[in-house]
Amino acid sequence: MWFKNLVVYRVPARWDMSAETLAEQLQSQAFAPGSALEEITAGWAPPLPGEDDLVVPVQGQLLFTYRQEKKLLPAKVVTQFVKERAQRMEEEDGFKPGRKQMKELKEQIRDELLPRAFSLSSDTRVWIDPKNGWLAVDTGSATRAEEIFALLAKAVQHFPGKPLRLANPVGGAMTGWLATTEGPRGFTVDQDAELSAKQGKGSIRYANESLESAELAKHIEGGKQCTKLALTWSDKVSFVLTDKAEIKRIRALDLLKESMEGQEGSEPRERFQADMLLMTRELAQLLDDLVDGLGGEAIAKAA
């Protein structure tokens, strides 16, 4: 059940939020399948299949799930039906439908096709660490993370969550690590990286290559900045860090996998909770170390 990605936010450390209180507040936005005419529906769903609990707690750590259901209605299909209907109207009326008529026709056809469209649902997990003040969404999409953060802010009374603000630009720090091939304390630089020009024109990717080449050094000297960098933390977790402080392609390494092997005979819920406890403990420490390595968080200015 390890997260594959992290878009990270902050909540106050030692936030007084229990699983029961959170589940009660999420209930008002619990997921329910949409009607025939709803293209997208979203809400909170149980993290464990076959169970009703909206929040799974383990030693103070909270895990819950955002579910989105979307009807698959390809634009090409709608366009095809619109053209056919418009052609029949032209034959019957003797003139082509105008712009306003075409717009109304498109909306009408979408409404007719939606009940026949297939539905696709996707789940995105969310983790809150009230003790250490972390809130993380398991997604590689910043847009999806913002949607979930906004829905959570509506559900939770006096929601204190905020984006993670760092004191220094992440891209500058990664460029420095790449130039020396040395990460901050506790981290090693791996063999994947991406550099981009400051003006956003052109990028260079390295995959499974030595990052000590003269060519790479020349790109850095020429002003290119690192926008993605593969790192390993404490020989336990590998991941890719982006210049927007997003963490992607998270993978538990052998050292941690050995800790998980003793759970094979457990019940599904027990296994889930054991994995969750191990994951949240390690990722919380990884986040603390990473923020320190990046120079700490930005100090909020007094109003």
GUKOLDREN-558398 format. One record per residue (C-alpha): residue in one letter; residue number from 0; x, y, z. Coordinates in Angstrom, 3 decimals. Layout:
<pt type="A" seq="NUM" xx="X" yy="Y" zz="Z"/>
...
This chain:
<pt type="M" seq="0" xx="0.000" yy="0.000" zz="0.000"/>
<pt type="W" seq="1" xx="2.999" yy="2.285" zz="-0.269"/>
<pt type="F" seq="2" xx="2.345" yy="5.687" zz="-1.789"/>
<pt type="K" seq="3" xx="3.870" yy="6.087" zz="-5.240"/>
<pt type="N" seq="4" xx="3.906" yy="9.907" zz="-5.169"/>
<pt type="L" seq="5" xx="3.681" yy="12.722" zz="-2.645"/>
<pt type="V" seq="6" xx="2.284" yy="16.208" zz="-3.058"/>
<pt type="V" seq="7" xx="2.988" yy="17.633" zz="0.383"/>
<pt type="Y" seq="8" xx="1.106" yy="20.140" zz="2.528"/>
<pt type="R" seq="9" xx="1.449" yy="21.281" zz="6.110"/>
<pt type="V" seq="10" xx="-0.896" yy="21.111" zz="9.114"/>
<pt type="P" seq="11" xx="0.051" yy="22.284" zz="12.606"/>
<pt type="A" seq="12" xx="2.306" yy="19.845" zz="14.457"/>
<pt type="R" seq="13" xx="0.403" yy="17.987" zz="17.184"/>
<pt type="W" seq="14" xx="-2.881" yy="18.906" zz="15.515"/>
<pt type="D" seq="15" xx="-5.763" yy="17.660" zz="17.658"/>
<pt type="M" seq="16" xx="-7.562" yy="15.628" zz="14.977"/>
<pt type="S" seq="17" xx="-8.872" yy="12.141" zz="15.708"/>
<pt type="A" seq="18" xx="-9.966" yy="9.509" zz="13.195"/>
<pt type="E" seq="19" xx="-13.515" yy="9.662" zz="14.555"/>
<pt type="T" seq="20" xx="-13.764" yy="13.445" zz="14.167"/>
<pt type="L" seq="21" xx="-12.264" yy="13.405" zz="10.694"/>
<pt type="A" seq="22" xx="-14.534" yy="10.567" zz="9.514"/>
<pt type="E" seq="23" xx="-17.586" yy="12.382" zz="10.858"/>
<pt type="Q" seq="24" xx="-16.693" yy="15.554" zz="8.972"/>
<pt type="L" seq="25" xx="-15.848" yy="13.706" zz="5.739"/>
<pt type="Q" seq="26" xx="-19.218" yy="11.938" zz="5.857"/>
<pt type="S" seq="27" xx="-21.010" yy="15.004" zz="4.504"/>
<pt type="Q" seq="28" xx="-19.047" yy="14.569" zz="1.283"/>
<pt type="A" seq="29" xx="-18.993" yy="10.764" zz="1.132"/>
<pt type="F" seq="30" xx="-18.821" yy="9.431" zz="-2.397"/>
<pt type="A" seq="31" xx="-22.057" yy="8.393" zz="-4.085"/>
<pt type="P" seq="32" xx="-22.385" yy="7.271" zz="-7.722"/>
<pt type="G" seq="33" xx="-23.515" yy="10.085" zz="-9.995"/>
<pt type="S" seq="34" xx="-26.799" yy="10.340" zz="-11.801"/>
<pt type="A" seq="35" xx="-27.180" yy="9.522" zz="-15.487"/>
<pt type="L" seq="36" xx="-26.514" yy="13.140" zz="-16.456"/>
<pt type="E" seq="37" xx="-23.539" yy="13.818" zz="-14.146"/>
<pt type="E" seq="38" xx="-20.273" yy="13.617" zz="-16.022"/>
<pt type="I" seq="39" xx="-18.004" yy="13.781" zz="-12.945"/>
<pt type="T" seq="40" xx="-18.768" yy="12.939" zz="-9.315"/>
<pt type="A" seq="41" xx="-16.333" yy="12.898" zz="-6.404"/>
<pt type="G" seq="42" xx="-16.214" yy="12.322" zz="-2.669"/>
<pt type="W" seq="43" xx="-14.606" yy="10.371" zz="0.161"/>
<pt type="A" seq="44" xx="-14.591" yy="6.574" zz="0.072"/>
<pt type="P" seq="45" xx="-13.416" yy="3.813" zz="2.467"/>
<pt type="P" seq="46" xx="-9.691" yy="3.016" zz="2.012"/>
<pt type="L" seq="47" xx="-10.255" yy="-0.690" zz="2.685"/>
<pt type="P" seq="48" xx="-12.428" yy="-2.724" zz="0.281"/>
<pt type="G" seq="49" xx="-15.497" yy="-4.215" zz="1.916"/>
<pt type="E" seq="50" xx="-15.382" yy="-1.849" zz="4.904"/>
<pt type="D" seq="51" xx="-17.376" yy="1.275" zz="5.674"/>
<pt type="D" seq="52" xx="-14.852" yy="3.308" zz="7.676"/>
<pt type="L" seq="53" xx="-13.874" yy="6.470" zz="5.831"/>
<pt type="V" seq="54" xx="-10.668" yy="6.857" zz="7.858"/>
<pt type="V" seq="55" xx="-8.167" yy="4.152" zz="8.832"/>
<pt type="P" seq="56" xx="-6.107" yy="5.142" zz="11.896"/>
<pt type="V" seq="57" xx="-2.833" yy="3.568" zz="13.027"/>
<pt type="Q" seq="58" xx="-1.112" yy="4.979" zz="16.092"/>
<pt type="G" seq="59" xx="-2.343" yy="8.481" zz="15.331"/>
<pt type="Q" seq="60" xx="-1.677" yy="8.335" zz="11.587"/>
<pt type="L" seq="61" xx="-4.785" yy="8.898" zz="9.437"/>
<pt type="L" seq="62" xx="-5.417" yy="7.473" zz="5.974"/>
<pt type="F" seq="63" xx="-8.450" yy="8.132" zz="3.779"/>
<pt type="T" seq="64" xx="-9.411" yy="8.035" zz="0.105"/>
<pt type="Y" seq="65" xx="-10.747" yy="10.462" zz="-2.476"/>
<pt type="R" seq="66" xx="-12.782" yy="8.801" zz="-5.221"/>
<pt type="Q" seq="67" xx="-13.685" yy="10.337" zz="-8.556"/>
<pt type="E" seq="68" xx="-16.050" yy="8.787" zz="-11.069"/>
<pt type="K" seq="69" xx="-15.962" yy="10.079" zz="-14.618"/>
<pt type="K" seq="70" xx="-18.116" yy="9.096" zz="-17.565"/>
<pt type="L" seq="71" xx="-16.049" yy="8.338" zz="-20.649"/>
<pt type="L" seq="72" xx="-17.517" yy="10.316" zz="-23.515"/>
<pt type="P" seq="73" xx="-14.838" yy="10.937" zz="-26.175"/>
<pt type="A" seq="74" xx="-15.013" yy="14.302" zz="-27.931"/>
<pt type="K" seq="75" xx="-14.765" yy="12.550" zz="-31.318"/>
<pt type="V" seq="76" xx="-17.946" yy="10.607" zz="-30.598"/>
<pt type="V" seq="77" xx="-19.835" yy="13.772" zz="-29.671"/>
<pt type="T" seq="78" xx="-18.509" yy="15.553" zz="-32.769"/>
<pt type="Q" seq="79" xx="-19.612" yy="12.695" zz="-34.998"/>
<pt type="F" seq="80" xx="-23.164" yy="12.731" zz="-33.626"/>
<pt type="V" seq="81" xx="-23.320" yy="16.524" zz="-33.878"/>
<pt type="K" seq="82" xx="-22.267" yy="16.446" zz="-37.547"/>
<pt type="E" seq="83" xx="-24.846" yy="13.789" zz="-38.390"/>
<pt type="R" seq="84" xx="-27.634" yy="15.639" zz="-36.582"/>
<pt type="A" seq="85" xx="-26.635" yy="18.984" zz="-38.141"/>
<pt type="Q" seq="86" xx="-26.638" yy="17.420" zz="-41.607"/>
<pt type="R" seq="87" xx="-30.179" yy="16.095" zz="-41.111"/>
<pt type="M" seq="88" xx="-31.323" yy="19.510" zz="-39.896"/>
<pt type="E" seq="89" xx="-29.812" yy="21.137" zz="-42.993"/>
<pt type="E" seq="90" xx="-31.605" yy="18.672" zz="-45.268"/>
<pt type="E" seq="91" xx="-34.916" yy="19.262" zz="-43.504"/>
<pt type="D" seq="92" xx="-34.682" yy="23.063" zz="-43.119"/>
<pt type="G" seq="93" xx="-32.715" yy="23.908" zz="-46.246"/>
<pt type="F" seq="94" xx="-29.964" yy="25.822" zz="-44.425"/>
<pt type="K" seq="95" xx="-27.087" yy="25.058" zz="-42.054"/>
<pt type="P" seq="96" xx="-27.610" yy="25.499" zz="-38.298"/>
<pt type="G" seq="97" xx="-26.086" yy="28.716" zz="-36.935"/>
<pt type="R" seq="98" xx="-23.420" yy="28.994" zz="-34.265"/>
<pt type="K" seq="99" xx="-25.932" yy="29.245" zz="-31.417"/>
<pt type="Q" seq="100" xx="-27.875" yy="26.251" zz="-32.731"/>
<pt type="M" seq="101" xx="-24.687" yy="24.189" zz="-33.019"/>
<pt type="K" seq="102" xx="-23.771" yy="24.993" zz="-29.427"/>
<pt type="E" seq="103" xx="-27.243" yy="23.988" zz="-28.217"/>
<pt type="L" seq="104" xx="-27.096" yy="20.865" zz="-30.381"/>
<pt type="K" seq="105" xx="-23.777" yy="19.821" zz="-28.876"/>
<pt type="E" seq="106" xx="-25.118" yy="20.218" zz="-25.331"/>
<pt type="Q" seq="107" xx="-28.260" yy="18.285" zz="-26.239"/>
<pt type="I" seq="108" xx="-26.285" yy="15.388" zz="-27.711"/>
<pt type="R" seq="109" xx="-23.978" yy="15.222" zz="-24.700"/>
<pt type="D" seq="110" xx="-27.033" yy="14.909" zz="-22.464"/>
<pt type="E" seq="111" xx="-28.385" yy="12.136" zz="-24.703"/>
<pt type="L" seq="112" xx="-25.102" yy="10.194" zz="-24.744"/>
<pt type="L" seq="113" xx="-24.076" yy="10.527" zz="-21.076"/>
<pt type="P" seq="114" xx="-26.496" yy="7.858" zz="-19.754"/>
<pt type="R" seq="115" xx="-24.969" yy="5.395" zz="-22.224"/>
<pt type="A" seq="116" xx="-21.340" yy="6.256" zz="-21.424"/>
<pt type="F" seq="117" xx="-19.057" yy="3.952" zz="-19.459"/>
<pt type="S" seq="118" xx="-18.008" yy="5.114" zz="-15.990"/>
<pt type="L" seq="119" xx="-14.429" yy="4.962" zz="-14.757"/>
<pt type="S" seq="120" xx="-13.612" yy="5.474" zz="-11.090"/>
<pt type="S" seq="121" xx="-10.187" yy="6.264" zz="-9.630"/>
<pt type="D" seq="122" xx="-9.052" yy="6.405" zz="-6.008"/>
<pt type="T" seq="123" xx="-6.418" yy="8.740" zz="-4.580"/>
<pt type="R" seq="124" xx="-5.151" yy="8.161" zz="-1.062"/>
<pt type="V" seq="125" xx="-4.512" yy="10.922" zz="1.452"/>
<pt type="W" seq="126" xx="-2.373" yy="10.709" zz="4.579"/>
<pt type="I" seq="127" xx="-2.417" yy="13.044" zz="7.566"/>
<pt type="D" seq="128" xx="0.273" yy="12.894" zz="10.239"/>
<pt type="P" seq="129" xx="-1.190" yy="15.109" zz="13.004"/>
<pt type="K" seq="130" xx="1.821" yy="14.562" zz="15.272"/>
<pt type="N" seq="131" xx="4.474" yy="15.808" zz="12.844"/>
<pt type="G" seq="132" xx="2.250" yy="18.135" zz="10.828"/>
<pt type="W" seq="133" xx="2.272" yy="16.450" zz="7.417"/>
<pt type="L" seq="134" xx="-0.543" yy="16.132" zz="4.919"/>
<pt type="A" seq="135" xx="0.306" yy="14.257" zz="1.725"/>
<pt type="V" seq="136" xx="-1.643" yy="13.207" zz="-1.364"/>
<pt type="D" seq="137" xx="-0.623" yy="10.129" zz="-3.357"/>
<pt type="T" seq="138" xx="-0.764" yy="11.651" zz="-6.835"/>
<pt type="G" seq="139" xx="1.620" yy="12.771" zz="-9.544"/>
<pt type="S" seq="140" xx="-0.821" yy="15.504" zz="-10.596"/>
<pt type="A" seq="141" xx="-0.645" yy="18.874" zz="-8.869"/>
<pt type="T" seq="142" xx="-4.118" yy="19.658" zz="-10.221"/>
<pt type="R" seq="143" xx="-5.617" yy="16.533" zz="-8.631"/>
<pt type="A" seq="144" xx="-3.870" yy="17.346" zz="-5.337"/>
<pt type="E" seq="145" xx="-5.357" yy="20.857" zz="-5.366"/>
<pt type="E" seq="146" xx="-8.846" yy="19.439" zz="-6.009"/>
<pt type="I" seq="147" xx="-8.502" yy="17.106" zz="-3.031"/>
<pt type="F" seq="148" xx="-7.027" yy="19.807" zz="-0.797"/>
<pt type="A" seq="149" xx="-9.920" yy="22.140" zz="-1.665"/>
<pt type="L" seq="150" xx="-12.538" yy="19.444" zz="-0.964"/>
<pt type="L" seq="151" xx="-10.865" yy="18.638" zz="2.352"/>
<pt type="A" seq="152" xx="-10.886" yy="22.316" zz="3.301"/>
<pt type="K" seq="153" xx="-14.656" yy="22.356" zz="2.733"/>
<pt type="A" seq="154" xx="-15.217" yy="19.217" zz="4.771"/>
<pt type="V" seq="155" xx="-13.064" yy="19.934" zz="7.828"/>
<pt type="Q" seq="156" xx="-14.153" yy="22.732" zz="10.133"/>
<pt type="H" seq="157" xx="-11.492" yy="25.423" zz="10.609"/>
<pt type="F" seq="158" xx="-9.151" yy="23.471" zz="8.341"/>
<pt type="P" seq="159" xx="-5.559" yy="24.587" zz="9.102"/>
<pt type="G" seq="160" xx="-3.841" yy="23.022" zz="6.087"/>
<pt type="K" seq="161" xx="-1.403" yy="25.085" zz="4.019"/>
<pt type="P" seq="162" xx="0.961" yy="24.438" zz="1.094"/>
<pt type="L" seq="163" xx="4.515" yy="23.560" zz="2.039"/>
<pt type="R" seq="164" xx="6.635" yy="26.715" zz="1.694"/>
<pt type="L" seq="165" xx="10.397" yy="26.284" zz="1.520"/>
<pt type="A" seq="166" xx="12.992" yy="28.930" zz="2.292"/>
<pt type="N" seq="167" xx="15.024" yy="28.270" zz="-0.860"/>
<pt type="P" seq="168" xx="14.218" yy="27.267" zz="-4.449"/>
<pt type="V" seq="169" xx="14.273" yy="23.498" zz="-4.841"/>
<pt type="G" seq="170" xx="15.737" yy="23.696" zz="-8.355"/>
<pt type="G" seq="171" xx="18.767" yy="25.612" zz="-7.125"/>
<pt type="A" seq="172" xx="19.446" yy="23.082" zz="-4.376"/>
<pt type="M" seq="173" xx="19.120" yy="20.130" zz="-6.756"/>
<pt type="T" seq="174" xx="21.440" yy="21.800" zz="-9.261"/>
<pt type="G" seq="175" xx="24.064" yy="22.135" zz="-6.531"/>
<pt type="W" seq="176" xx="23.707" yy="18.490" zz="-5.535"/>
<pt type="L" seq="177" xx="23.949" yy="17.431" zz="-9.156"/>
<pt type="A" seq="178" xx="27.057" yy="19.537" zz="-9.758"/>
<pt type="T" seq="179" xx="28.877" yy="17.833" zz="-6.877"/>
<pt type="T" seq="180" xx="27.015" yy="14.475" zz="-7.174"/>
<pt type="E" seq="181" xx="26.482" yy="14.737" zz="-3.435"/>
<pt type="G" seq="182" xx="23.057" yy="15.024" zz="-1.839"/>
<pt type="P" seq="183" xx="22.311" yy="16.528" zz="1.554"/>
<pt type="R" seq="184" xx="22.953" yy="14.514" zz="4.697"/>
<pt type="G" seq="185" xx="21.217" yy="11.140" zz="4.508"/>
<pt type="F" seq="186" xx="20.621" yy="11.284" zz="0.739"/>
<pt type="T" seq="187" xx="22.560" yy="9.962" zz="-2.233"/>
<pt type="V" seq="188" xx="22.232" yy="11.175" zz="-5.826"/>
<pt type="D" seq="189" xx="21.129" yy="8.432" zz="-8.232"/>
<pt type="Q" seq="190" xx="21.403" yy="8.176" zz="-12.027"/>
<pt type="D" seq="191" xx="18.297" yy="9.978" zz="-13.301"/>
<pt type="A" seq="192" xx="18.045" yy="13.729" zz="-13.792"/>
<pt type="E" seq="193" xx="16.464" yy="16.401" zz="-15.950"/>
<pt type="L" seq="194" xx="17.812" yy="19.880" zz="-16.643"/>
<pt type="S" seq="195" xx="16.012" yy="22.793" zz="-18.257"/>
<pt type="A" seq="196" xx="17.002" yy="26.237" zz="-19.422"/>
<pt type="K" seq="197" xx="15.840" yy="29.066" zz="-17.166"/>
<pt type="Q" seq="198" xx="13.716" yy="30.485" zz="-19.957"/>
<pt type="G" seq="199" xx="11.955" yy="27.131" zz="-20.293"/>
<pt type="K" seq="200" xx="13.311" yy="26.381" zz="-23.772"/>
<pt type="G" seq="201" xx="14.595" yy="22.857" zz="-24.136"/>
<pt type="S" seq="202" xx="15.384" yy="20.188" zz="-21.581"/>
<pt type="I" seq="203" xx="17.916" yy="17.380" zz="-21.251"/>
<pt type="R" seq="204" xx="17.182" yy="14.057" zz="-19.597"/>
<pt type="Y" seq="205" xx="19.587" yy="11.527" zz="-18.158"/>
<pt type="A" seq="206" xx="18.326" yy="8.028" zz="-17.342"/>
<pt type="N" seq="207" xx="20.468" yy="5.314" zz="-15.761"/>
<pt type="E" seq="208" xx="23.600" yy="7.265" zz="-16.614"/>
<pt type="S" seq="209" xx="26.579" yy="8.493" zz="-14.671"/>
<pt type="L" seq="210" xx="25.927" yy="12.070" zz="-13.571"/>
<pt type="E" seq="211" xx="29.609" yy="12.939" zz="-13.370"/>
<pt type="S" seq="212" xx="30.099" yy="13.630" zz="-17.094"/>
<pt type="A" seq="213" xx="31.802" yy="16.731" zz="-18.457"/>
<pt type="E" seq="214" xx="28.791" yy="17.261" zz="-20.707"/>
<pt type="L" seq="215" xx="26.426" yy="17.567" zz="-17.742"/>
<pt type="A" seq="216" xx="28.822" yy="19.936" zz="-15.959"/>
<pt type="K" seq="217" xx="28.902" yy="22.071" zz="-19.098"/>
<pt type="H" seq="218" xx="25.100" yy="22.323" zz="-19.152"/>
<pt type="I" seq="219" xx="25.089" yy="23.468" zz="-15.523"/>
<pt type="E" seq="220" xx="27.819" yy="26.020" zz="-16.208"/>
<pt type="G" seq="221" xx="25.723" yy="27.241" zz="-19.139"/>
<pt type="G" seq="222" xx="22.869" yy="28.104" zz="-16.787"/>
<pt type="K" seq="223" xx="20.629" yy="25.079" zz="-16.978"/>
<pt type="Q" seq="224" xx="18.874" yy="24.140" zz="-13.750"/>
<pt type="C" seq="225" xx="17.922" yy="20.727" zz="-12.432"/>
<pt type="T" seq="226" xx="14.150" yy="20.216" zz="-12.496"/>
<pt type="K" seq="227" xx="14.069" yy="16.499" zz="-11.600"/>
<pt type="L" seq="228" xx="16.566" yy="14.435" zz="-9.666"/>
<pt type="A" seq="229" xx="16.548" yy="10.819" zz="-8.504"/>
<pt type="L" seq="230" xx="17.621" yy="10.375" zz="-4.883"/>
<pt type="T" seq="231" xx="17.870" yy="7.619" zz="-2.296"/>
<pt type="W" seq="232" xx="17.234" yy="8.257" zz="1.379"/>
<pt type="S" seq="233" xx="19.079" yy="6.247" zz="4.051"/>
<pt type="D" seq="234" xx="19.317" yy="3.218" zz="1.731"/>
<pt type="K" seq="235" xx="15.594" yy="2.701" zz="2.422"/>
<pt type="V" seq="236" xx="13.576" yy="4.694" zz="-0.106"/>
<pt type="S" seq="237" xx="14.309" yy="5.865" zz="-3.641"/>
<pt type="F" seq="238" xx="12.330" yy="8.638" zz="-5.331"/>
<pt type="V" seq="239" xx="12.451" yy="11.494" zz="-7.826"/>
<pt type="L" seq="240" xx="12.291" yy="15.068" zz="-6.528"/>
<pt type="T" seq="241" xx="10.971" yy="17.862" zz="-8.775"/>
<pt type="D" seq="242" xx="11.685" yy="21.572" zz="-8.629"/>
<pt type="K" seq="243" xx="8.105" yy="22.059" zz="-7.360"/>
<pt type="A" seq="244" xx="8.940" yy="19.924" zz="-4.296"/>
<pt type="E" seq="245" xx="6.816" yy="17.046" zz="-5.581"/>
<pt type="I" seq="246" xx="8.063" yy="13.548" zz="-4.774"/>
<pt type="K" seq="247" xx="7.493" yy="10.927" zz="-7.460"/>
<pt type="R" seq="248" xx="8.293" yy="7.288" zz="-8.238"/>
<pt type="I" seq="249" xx="8.620" yy="6.356" zz="-4.565"/>
<pt type="R" seq="250" xx="9.990" yy="2.867" zz="-4.036"/>
<pt type="A" seq="251" xx="10.766" yy="1.010" zz="-0.831"/>
<pt type="L" seq="252" xx="14.176" yy="-0.657" zz="-1.101"/>
<pt type="D" seq="253" xx="15.284" yy="-4.081" zz="0.114"/>
<pt type="L" seq="254" xx="16.118" yy="-2.858" zz="3.608"/>
<pt type="L" seq="255" xx="12.479" yy="-1.902" zz="4.176"/>
<pt type="K" seq="256" xx="11.045" yy="-4.849" zz="2.257"/>
<pt type="E" seq="257" xx="12.680" yy="-7.154" zz="4.778"/>
<pt type="S" seq="258" xx="10.678" yy="-5.400" zz="7.498"/>
<pt type="M" seq="259" xx="7.445" yy="-6.137" zz="5.619"/>
<pt type="E" seq="260" xx="8.060" yy="-9.815" zz="4.983"/>
<pt type="G" seq="261" xx="6.826" yy="-10.940" zz="8.386"/>
<pt type="Q" seq="262" xx="3.233" yy="-9.867" zz="7.610"/>
<pt type="E" seq="263" xx="2.360" yy="-12.512" zz="5.000"/>
<pt type="G" seq="264" xx="0.044" yy="-14.508" zz="7.266"/>
<pt type="S" seq="265" xx="-1.834" yy="-11.536" zz="8.736"/>
<pt type="E" seq="266" xx="-5.454" yy="-10.656" zz="8.116"/>
<pt type="P" seq="267" xx="-5.902" yy="-8.065" zz="5.292"/>
<pt type="R" seq="268" xx="-6.709" yy="-5.237" zz="7.719"/>
<pt type="E" seq="269" xx="-3.780" yy="-6.140" zz="9.989"/>
<pt type="R" seq="270" xx="-1.421" yy="-6.337" zz="7.026"/>
<pt type="F" seq="271" xx="-2.721" yy="-2.990" zz="5.734"/>
<pt type="Q" seq="272" xx="-2.217" yy="-1.346" zz="9.122"/>
<pt type="A" seq="273" xx="1.281" yy="-2.801" zz="9.524"/>
<pt type="D" seq="274" xx="2.287" yy="-1.542" zz="6.082"/>
<pt type="M" seq="275" xx="0.702" yy="1.825" zz="6.788"/>
<pt type="L" seq="276" xx="2.545" yy="2.180" zz="10.089"/>
<pt type="L" seq="277" xx="5.882" yy="1.375" zz="8.477"/>
<pt type="M" seq="278" xx="5.226" yy="3.645" zz="5.498"/>
<pt type="T" seq="279" xx="4.081" yy="6.671" zz="7.501"/>
<pt type="R" seq="280" xx="6.931" yy="6.342" zz="9.987"/>
<pt type="E" seq="281" xx="9.565" yy="6.238" zz="7.258"/>
<pt type="L" seq="282" xx="8.007" yy="8.888" zz="5.013"/>
<pt type="A" seq="283" xx="7.568" yy="11.307" zz="7.922"/>
<pt type="Q" seq="284" xx="11.283" yy="11.022" zz="8.680"/>
<pt type="L" seq="285" xx="12.164" yy="11.299" zz="4.995"/>
<pt type="L" seq="286" xx="10.144" yy="14.527" zz="4.724"/>
<pt type="D" seq="287" xx="11.801" yy="15.989" zz="7.825"/>
<pt type="D" seq="288" xx="15.266" yy="15.198" zz="6.458"/>
<pt type="L" seq="289" xx="14.441" yy="16.448" zz="2.972"/>
<pt type="V" seq="290" xx="13.096" yy="19.786" zz="4.195"/>
<pt type="D" seq="291" xx="16.207" yy="20.223" zz="6.335"/>
<pt type="G" seq="292" xx="18.404" yy="19.358" zz="3.349"/>
<pt type="L" seq="293" xx="16.616" yy="21.972" zz="1.259"/>
<pt type="G" seq="294" xx="17.316" yy="24.691" zz="3.804"/>
<pt type="G" seq="295" xx="14.177" yy="24.522" zz="5.896"/>
<pt type="E" seq="296" xx="10.757" yy="26.067" zz="5.578"/>
<pt type="A" seq="297" xx="10.068" yy="29.710" zz="4.799"/>
<pt type="I" seq="298" xx="9.343" yy="31.827" zz="7.849"/>
<pt type="A" seq="299" xx="5.874" yy="33.317" zz="7.701"/>
<pt type="K" seq="300" xx="5.919" yy="37.120" zz="7.679"/>
<pt type="A" seq="301" xx="4.071" yy="38.877" zz="10.468"/>
<pt type="A" seq="302" xx="0.852" yy="40.552" zz="9.398"/>
